[in-house]
Amino acid sequence: MTRPPAPRGAVRAVLAALAAALLAVSVPIWAGTQGAGAPAQRRPAVPARPATPAADRWAGSWAAAPAAAEPGTAHGYAGRSIRNVVHTTLAGSAARVQLSNLFGTTPLTIGHASLAVAAAPGSPAAVPGSVRALTFGGRTSVTIPAGRAAVSDPVRLAVGYPADLLVSTYSPSPSGPVTLHPHARQLSFLAAGDHTQDGDGSAYTVPTPFWRYVTAVDVRSTEAQGAVVALGDSITDGVSATVGADRRWTDFLARRLHTEPGAPRYGVLNEGISGNRVLLGGMGASRVNNPSALERFDRDVLARAGVRAVVVELGVNDILRRPRQTRPEAIVAGLQRLVDRAHAHGLRVVGATLSPFGGRVGTGPDQELVRQGVNDAIRTGLVFDDVVDFDVVLRDPADPQRLLPAYDCGDHLHPNDTGYLVMAKALDLATLKGQGPARL
C-alpha cells in the first residue's frame, strides 16, 4: 500500500530549532531520546507487503551491491575461473544467480558458470554431487552488455541455512573492467583455465578478498516469506568484521529471523557499500564508482526478489567524506526521497540513527552538530516508518560522542564483532512486519 509522504515543512522546522539550540551551547552534545521543539506527529505507519507463508516463491537469500570497477582489469579475467564464496540467509529447493557487468565498458562473455554447495565454510571444494551448471535462456554461455546484468535459469539444488554457496564463472575472452564488491569480508578463489564444473576445488589456489560479477542468489522456498534489504555504508558492509566468520550485523539479524519465535522468515540482503553516501556518488577520481543510495536504490533494493522491508543505515559518509554535507536537512531530505520511493512499491522502511564517530581522525564539533541534527530529525518519526537507534546502543554513556570501547574496532567509527551483534539485537523484528511503534 502506498503511503503519503511525511510533511517536509515539519522536518525543516524541527531541524531549524535544533540547529539554533545546538549552536547556542559549547558543552559536549548528548543525544536525547526525542527531537527538540514541539512534539511532532509520527510519520503515518505503512504496513509491509503481505507475506503469506506456504506458497512456493522466490526470495533473495544473498546479495552484494556492485560497487566499483576493479583497477587494472581493462581486459578482465580472460582464461581464468572465479569461484565466489557467498553465505545463505534462506534455505530453498532451487536457486538462480545474477551476474553483473555494471562497471564494464565492453560486453562480458561468461563461457560457463556453476552453482554448488561448499563442502565446508569458506572452502572452494563442493559437496559431492552438488555442482550445477548454470544456463541463461537455455544456453551454457551468456554475453552481458556493458552496464547490464543477467539472471540464470533456475537450477534444482538443496540450499540450506546456514551454508556457503560457490558461484563460479569462466570468461574465455577479454572484457572489462571487472564489476566487483571490494569489501567482501570473505575469501573467494581464482584458478587458471575453466574449472567451473570442478568439485574438489584443488585448482582454486589463489585466494582473493573480493566478490566479482555475482550480485545476487535467490532461492525458491515454501518457508520463505520474503526478504529484507539492508541499505547502508561500510557499517552495513561489515568492514572490520572477522573475515570468513559471518559476523556483520546483517548476519546476526539473519540468525535472529531464523531462531526467534514469531520472527518473519525473511532472507537478509546486505546492500552495504563502504564509503557510500545518500546524496553523492563517486569515490576517489572516479565519478562512476560507489554510486549514491539515490542512484542505486532501484537496482539494489526494488529489483531484489521478494523484498518486504528495508533497513536504511546511511548518512555518516555524507558528513565525513569531502565535499562534506554541512546541512542536516539536506541529508534528511535525501533519506525521505528513499522512503518515498520505497512506499511507492509498498515497502516498509526502518531507519537507523547515525552511530558515533568521536575521536575519528579528521572529525570535530562541526561534523558532530550535523550528526546530531540528522539523528534528532530521525527520532521525530517524520522520516521513517520506524527507527532503530544504533546511536544509543553503540555509544559510550560516559562520552556519547564516541563508540563504547567494547564495541569499537579501534578506528572510532566501525563496530567490532560484538558491536555488530548489539546492532542486530537492537532491531525490533516486529517493525519489519509493520507491527508496533519504534523503540525510541
C-alpha positions in Angstrom: 0.0 0.0 0.0 1.4 3.4 -0.9 1.8 5.8 1.9 1.6 9.6 1.8 5.0 11.3 2.2 5.8 12.9 5.5 5.3 16.7 5.7 8.7 18.2 4.7 8.0 21.6 6.3 7.7 20.0 9.7 11.1 18.4 9.4 12.7 21.7 8.3 11.1 23.4 11.3 12.4 20.8 13.7 15.9 21.0 12.2 16.0 24.8 12.3 15.1 24.7 16.0 17.7 22.1 16.7 20.4 24.0 14.9 19.7 27.1 16.9 19.7 25.2 20.2 22.9 23.3 19.4 24.9 26.3 18.3 23.9 28.2 21.4 25.8 25.8 23.7 29.5 24.9 23.9 29.3 21.9 26.2 29.6 18.4 24.7 26.4 17.3 22.9 24.4 14.5 24.4 22.0 12.7 22.2 18.5 12.7 23.6 15.6 10.3 23.0 13.4 12.8 21.3 13.8 15.6 18.8 13.9 19.2 20.1 11.0 21.6 19.9 7.3 20.8 19.9 6.3 17.2 19.7 6.0 16.2 16.0 3.3 13.8 14.7 4.8 10.4 13.8 5.0 9.5 10.1 1.9 7.6 9.4 2.6 3.9 9.6 2.9 1.9 6.4 2.3 -1.8 6.5 4.7 -4.1 4.9 3.7 -6.1 1.8 1.5 -9.0 2.7 3.7 -12.1 3.4 1.7 -15.2 3.4 3.5 -18.5 4.1 3.3 -21.8 2.4 3.4 -20.6 -1.2 6.3 -21.7 -3.4 8.0 -18.3 -4.1 11.3 -16.7 -5.0 13.1 -14.7 -2.4 16.6 -13.3 -2.0 19.0 -15.5 0.0 22.2 -13.4 -0.6 23.1 -10.2 -2.3 26.0 -7.8 -2.6 25.9 -4.4 -4.2 28.1 -3.9 -7.3 30.4 -1.1 -6.0 33.2 -0.4 -8.4 35.3 -1.2 -11.4 38.3 -3.2 -10.4 41.6 -1.4 -11.0 43.9 -2.9 -13.6 41.2 -5.1 -15.2 40.8 -3.4 -18.5 40.9 -6.9 -20.1 39.0 -8.7 -17.4 39.9 -12.2 -16.3 40.1 -13.9 -19.7 41.0 -17.6 -19.4 40.5 -17.7 -15.7 37.8 -19.0 -13.3 36.5 -17.1 -10.4 34.9 -19.1 -7.5 32.9 -16.7 -5.3 32.0 -17.9 -1.8 28.7 -16.5 -0.6 26.6 -17.2 2.6 22.9 -18.0 2.5 20.3 -16.4 4.7 17.4 -18.6 3.4 17.0 -22.2 2.5 15.3 -23.5 -0.6 14.9 -26.3 -3.1 16.0 -24.3 -6.2 18.2 -21.3 -6.9 19.1 -18.8 -9.5 22.1 -16.4 -9.8 22.5 -12.8 -11.0 25.8 -11.8 -12.7 26.6 -8.1 -13.3 28.6 -6.2 -15.8 27.6 -2.8 -14.4 31.0 -1.2 -14.4 32.2 -2.9 -17.6 32.8 -0.8 -20.7 32.7 -3.8 -23.1 30.4 -6.9 -23.3 31.2 -9.6 -20.8 31.1 -13.2 -22.1 30.7 -15.9 -19.5 31.6 -19.1 -21.2 30.5 -21.4 -18.3 29.1 -20.8 -14.8 28.1 -23.0 -12.0 26.5 -23.1 -8.6 27.4 -25.5 -5.8 27.2 -26.0 -2.0 30.6 -25.6 -0.3 31.9 -28.7 1.4 32.9 -26.6 4.4 32.6 -22.9 5.4 34.9 -20.9 3.2 36.1 -23.9 1.2 36.5 -23.8 -2.6 35.6 -27.5 -2.6 31.9 -28.5 -3.2 29.7 -31.1 -1.6 30.0 -34.1 -3.9 27.2 -34.1 -6.4 26.1 -30.5 -5.7 27.8 -28.8 -8.7 25.1 -27.4 -11.1 25.9 -25.9 -14.5 24.1 -22.6 -14.9 22.3 -21.7 -18.1 20.9 -18.5 -19.4 17.9 -18.8 -21.6 18.8 -22.5 -22.0 22.4 -21.7 -23.2 25.5 -22.5 -21.2 27.2 -19.2 -22.1 25.9 -15.6 -21.9 27.1 -12.3 -23.1 26.2 -9.4 -20.8 26.3 -5.9 -22.3 28.2 -3.2 -20.6 26.2 -1.7 -17.7 23.7 -4.6 -17.6 23.1 -7.8 -15.7 21.9 -11.3 -16.4 19.9 -13.8 -14.3 20.5 -17.5 -14.7 17.8 -20.1 -15.3 16.7 -21.8 -12.1 18.5 -25.0 -11.1 17.3 -27.7 -8.7 19.6 -27.6 -5.7 19.0 -28.2 -2.0 20.2 -24.9 -0.5 20.5 -25.0 3.3 20.7 -22.4 6.0 23.3 -21.6 7.1 25.5 -22.7 4.3 28.2 -21.3 1.9 27.5 -21.5 -1.8 30.1 -21.4 -4.6 29.3 -19.3 -7.6 31.9 -20.0 -10.3 32.4 -18.1 -13.6 34.7 -18.6 -16.5 35.4 -15.9 -19.1 37.0 -17.1 -22.4 37.7 -13.7 -23.9 38.9 -10.3 -22.7 36.3 -7.9 -21.2 36.5 -5.3 -18.6 36.7 -3.5 -16.3 35.5 -6.2 -13.8 32.5 -5.3 -11.7 33.3 -6.1 -8.1 32.3 -5.7 -4.4 35.7 -4.9 -2.7 34.9 -5.4 1.0 33.5 -8.9 1.0 34.9 -10.0 4.4 35.0 -13.4 2.8 37.7 -15.1 0.8 36.9 -16.3 -2.7 39.3 -18.0 -5.1 40.8 -17.8 -8.6 42.0 -20.5 -11.0 43.7 -20.6 -14.4 41.5 -22.2 -17.0 37.9 -23.4 -17.0 37.2 -25.1 -13.6 33.6 -24.1 -13.1 32.5 -27.7 -13.0 35.2 -28.9 -10.6 34.1 -30.3 -7.3 37.3 -30.8 -5.4 38.4 -27.2 -5.6 42.1 -28.1 -5.9 42.6 -25.8 -8.9 41.5 -22.7 -6.9 44.8 -21.9 -5.4 44.7 -18.1 -5.4 42.6 -16.5 -2.5 41.0 -13.1 -3.1 39.1 -10.8 -0.7 36.6 -9.6 -3.4 33.3 -10.7 -4.9 33.4 -10.4 -8.7 30.4 -10.3 -11.1 28.0 -12.1 -8.7 25.4 -9.8 -7.1 22.5 -12.0 -6.0 21.4 -15.5 -5.3 17.7 -16.2 -5.0 16.1 -19.4 -3.7 12.6 -20.9 -4.2 11.1 -21.9 -1.0 7.8 -22.7 0.7 9.2 -21.5 4.0 10.4 -18.0 2.9 8.0 -15.1 3.4 10.2 -12.6 1.6 13.4 -10.7 2.2 14.6 -7.5 4.0 17.2 -5.3 2.4 19.9 -3.6 4.5 20.9 -0.5 2.5 24.0 1.1 4.1 27.6 2.1 4.1 30.7 0.4 5.5 29.0 -0.3 8.8 26.4 -2.4 7.0 29.1 -3.8 4.6 30.7 -5.2 7.7 34.1 -3.5 7.4 36.1 -4.7 10.5 34.0 -7.9 11.0 36.1 -11.1 11.3 36.9 -12.3 7.8 35.1 -15.5 6.9 33.1 -15.7 10.1 29.8 -14.1 9.0 29.6 -11.6 11.8 28.3 -8.5 10.1 25.2 -7.1 11.8 23.1 -8.4 8.9 24.4 -11.9 9.6 23.4 -11.7 13.2 20.0 -10.4 12.1 19.6 -13.4 9.8 20.1 -15.7 12.7 17.5 -13.9 14.7 15.0 -14.2 11.9 15.6 -18.0 11.9 15.6 -18.7 15.6 13.2 -16.3 17.3 9.6 -17.3 17.7 7.2 -15.2 15.6 10.0 -13.7 13.5 9.2 -13.3 9.8 11.1 -15.9 7.7 12.9 -13.3 5.6 16.2 -13.5 3.8 18.6 -10.7 4.6 20.2 -8.9 1.7 23.2 -6.9 2.6 23.4 -3.9 0.2 26.1 -2.0 2.0 28.9 -0.3 0.2 31.9 1.1 2.1 32.1 4.9 1.8 28.5 5.1 0.5 26.5 8.3 0.7 22.9 9.2 0.4 23.3 12.2 -1.9 26.6 12.0 -3.8 28.2 9.2 -5.8 31.8 8.7 -6.8 35.0 7.5 -5.0 38.4 9.0 -5.4 39.0 10.1 -9.0 36.0 8.1 -10.3 32.6 9.6 -10.6 31.2 6.2 -11.5 32.3 4.0 -8.6 30.4 3.9 -5.4 27.0 5.2 -6.7 24.9 7.1 -4.2 22.0 5.5 -2.4 19.6 7.6 -4.5 21.3 6.4 -7.7 21.3 2.7 -6.8 18.0 2.3 -4.9 16.0 0.8 -7.8 18.8 -1.7 -8.7 19.9 -2.7 -5.2 16.5 -2.6 -3.4 13.5 -2.5 -5.6 14.8 -5.1 -8.1 15.6 -7.7 -5.5 13.4 -10.8 -5.2 10.7 -10.9 -2.6 11.6 -7.7 -0.8 9.1 -6.8 2.0 11.0 -4.2 4.1 14.2 -2.1 4.0 16.5 -1.0 6.8 18.4 2.2 5.9 21.8 2.9 7.7 23.2 5.9 5.8 24.3 9.4 6.3 27.7 9.2 8.1 29.7 9.5 4.9 27.7 12.5 3.7 29.1 14.2 6.8 32.6 12.8 6.8 33.6 12.5 3.1 34.5 15.5 1.1 32.7 17.5 -0.1 31.2 17.4 3.4 27.5 18.0 3.8 27.0 20.7 6.4 23.2 20.9 6.4 21.4 18.1 8.2 18.2 19.0 6.5 19.8 18.1 3.1 20.7 14.6 4.3 17.2 14.2 5.8 15.6 15.2 2.6 17.6 12.6 0.7 16.6 9.9 3.2 12.9 11.0 2.8 13.3 10.6 -1.0 14.4 7.0 -0.4 11.4 6.3 1.8 9.0 7.8 -0.7 10.4 5.5 -3.4 10.1 2.5 -1.2 6.5 3.5 -0.2 5.6 3.7 -3.9 6.4 0.0 -4.1 4.6 -1.0 -0.9 7.8 -1.4 1.2 8.1 -0.6 4.8 11.3 1.3 5.8 13.1 1.2 9.2 15.7 3.9 9.6 18.8 3.8 11.7 20.2 6.8 13.6 23.8 7.6 12.8 26.3 6.0 15.2 29.1 8.0 17.0 32.4 8.8 15.3 34.0 11.0 18.0 37.8 10.5 18.1 37.9 9.6 14.4 40.8 11.4 12.7 39.5 14.4 10.8 36.3 14.8 12.7 35.3 17.6 15.1 32.4 19.6 16.5 31.1 20.7 13.1 30.6 17.2 12.0 29.0 16.2 15.3 26.5 19.0 15.0 25.3 17.6 11.7 25.1 14.1 13.0 23.0 15.2 16.0 20.7 17.2 13.6 20.1 14.2 11.4 19.5 11.9 14.4 17.1 14.2 16.1 15.1 14.5 12.9 15.0 10.7 12.5 13.8 10.4 16.1 10.8 12.7 15.5 9.3 9.9 13.4 8.8 12.1 10.4 11.4 10.4 8.2 11.0 6.6 8.5 8.2 4.3 9.4 10.1 3.0 12.4 13.5 3.7 14.0 16.4 1.5 15.2 18.6 3.6 17.4 22.1 2.4 16.6 23.5 5.6 18.2 22.0 4.8 21.6 23.1 1.2 21.7 26.6 1.8 20.4 27.7 5.0 22.2 29.7 5.3 25.4 27.4 6.6 28.2 30.4 8.4 29.7 31.2 10.0 26.3 28.2 9.8 24.0 30.0 11.3 21.0 32.2 8.1 20.9 31.6 4.4 20.5 31.7 2.4 23.6 35.3 1.0 23.7 34.0 -2.6 24.0 32.2 -2.1 20.6 34.9 -0.1 18.8 37.1 -1.9 16.3 39.8 0.7 17.0 39.2 3.3 14.3 36.4 5.1 16.3 33.9 4.6 13.5 33.3 0.9 12.8 32.0 -1.6 15.4 33.7 -4.8 16.1 32.0 -8.2 16.0 30.5 -7.6 19.5 29.2 -4.2 18.3 27.6 -5.7 15.2 25.8 -8.2 17.4 24.5 -5.4 19.6 23.2 -3.6 16.5 21.3 -6.7 15.3 19.8 -7.2 18.7 18.6 -3.6 18.7 16.3 -4.1 15.8 12.7 -4.8 16.7 11.7 -7.6 14.4 8.0 -6.6 14.6 8.8 -3.4 12.7 9.8 -5.5 9.7 6.2 -6.8 9.6 4.6 -3.4 10.2 3.8 -4.2 13.9 4.4 -2.0 16.8 5.9 1.5 17.2 9.6 2.4 17.1 11.6 2.0 20.3 12.8 5.5 21.0 
